[in-house]
Amino acid sequence: MKHLHIFILYGLVAVLFILWYRSTESSPQPVATTQESPVFIPSEEPNEEPIEEPNSSIIRQAAGGHRVELFDLPKTMDFAGEKVPLEAGEIQERLEREVYVNAFWESNMLLMMKRAGRYLPEIEKILAQYKIPNDFKYVAIIESGLMNVVSPADARGFWQFMSGTAKDFGLEVNKEVDERYDYIQATHAACKYLKQSYAKFGKWTNVAASYNIGQTGLIRRMNDQQQPDYYDLALNEETARYMFRILAFKEIMENPEKYGFHLQEKDLYKMPQLKTLVVKSTIDDLADWAIKHGSNYKDLKTYNPWLRSSKLTISKNNEYHIKLPV
């Protein structure tokens, strides 16, 4: 038995030696290589190009050759004649955020500027008619981008009216007609809402904020926090950013070249010349009706997006105005 134990011990030693020997043979040895390291090693050569002194508008070269520019933001600003307290650092930062977000979203801003040429002239006329400050045109811009969009909450059109609110302010909403999609009629309704809000708040800034959070919602927060001014309220993120988005669009669209947008009048979209047809009787087939009037269904829907069906039922003593290209 003793000899057996010794034999097993020697056997284990031999196995361990063999395993050690094989491991040393398989270990990688350092070899010379010409493969370039993926790690960037800075050059020790001196930079011979002169270093430019920084100025008020700093331009840095980013990866890929794109330019990142720091803008000279305004030191003073107003909305509808009411001063924005930019002397407060927190207010300045909130404006700065929205300016940079939108100025560097070039495609979106560019298209809004082009659409503005088609729609803002008429919107501005209606605002003036109701004596609403011209700055409220930027509310329509940030609400919809001047498109007949539909929100997740089912608000629709340029001014993003909910169905009930639209009806409260005189818009027709049903399966065949939805005047939220008529930017002219919707602007009239928006002006009525804004005038009502101003009667409650007495400040245009608060009126604009209430367009996002609602009149009741803004009043509740003003009462709870005992603060009468939008800029002093703690609000949800969307409403907290709302006024600053308006201000950012105002700043960029009124100073486009400062922010790198060089559009000429010929670059803006225009509304084509249209004729208006007064319709007092039911139209069973709008496509057929459009062809009979020298147009087609596509143009009919393009310039009358408030027509939501393929037919138009007209009750007694009622009429509709349909626009078609000349």
C-alpha positions, 0 to 999 in steps of 0.5 A: 500500500505504501508503494502504491501511494508513492506511485500515485504521487509521482504520477501527479507530479509528472502530470503537473510538469507536462501541463506547465511545459505545454502552457509555456509553449503556447504563450504568445511571444512579442513580435514586430508589427506594422499594423497602425494603432487605433489609438490617436497619438498627438503629433509633437510637431509645433503648430505653425498656424496663428491662433486667432483671438476669440470674438463675440461670435465664436466658431469652432470646427467640429468633427466632419467639418461642420461649424458650430457657432455661438450666437450673440443672443439679445440682451433685451427682448419683449413679447407683445410689448411686455419685457422679458426679464433676461437679466435673470440668468435662469431666464437667459439660459431658458431662452438660449436653449430654445434658440440653439435647439431651433437654429441648429434644426436647420431643415425645420426652421427653413421650411417654417420660414418658407411656409410663413410666406404663404400663410402669415400675411393673412394671419397677421391681417386677422390678428390686427383686425381683433387688435391682437399683438402681431407676436401671436403669429408665433403661437401658430408657428410653434403649435403646428409648424403652419401645417394641419397636424393632429396631436396625440390628444386629437387637437387639430389644425394650425391653432391646435383646437380640441373639438369642444373648444373649437365649437365653443368659439364658432367653428363647425366640426362634424364628419363632413366639415371641420373648420379647424383645418381652415386656417383663416376660420381657425385664426378668427376663432383663436383671436376670440379665445385670446381676447377672452384670455386677456380679459382674465389675465391682463398680460399677453405673456400669461395669455400665450402661456394659457394657450398651452396649459389652459386658462383654468390650469394657469389660474390654478397655478398662479393661485397655488404659488401666489405668483401673478407672472408666468416667469415666476411660476413652477410649471410642467416642462412643456409649459415652462418651455412654451414662451421661450419657444415662442421667443426663440422663433421670434428672434430667429425669424426676425433676424434670419441672417444672424442665425445663418438663414439667407432667404430671399423673397423668391424663396418663400412659398406663395399662395396661388391665385384662387377663385371662391365659389359660393355653394348653397346646395348639397354636393353628392360627389366632390370629385365630379363637382371639382371637374365640372368647375375646371379643377380636380379632387386633389386641388379641391382638397389641397385648398379646402382641407376643411372638407373631410368627406367626399361629399358636402351636405348643405342645410337650408339657408346655409352656404359654404365658400370653396376655393379653387385655383384660377 
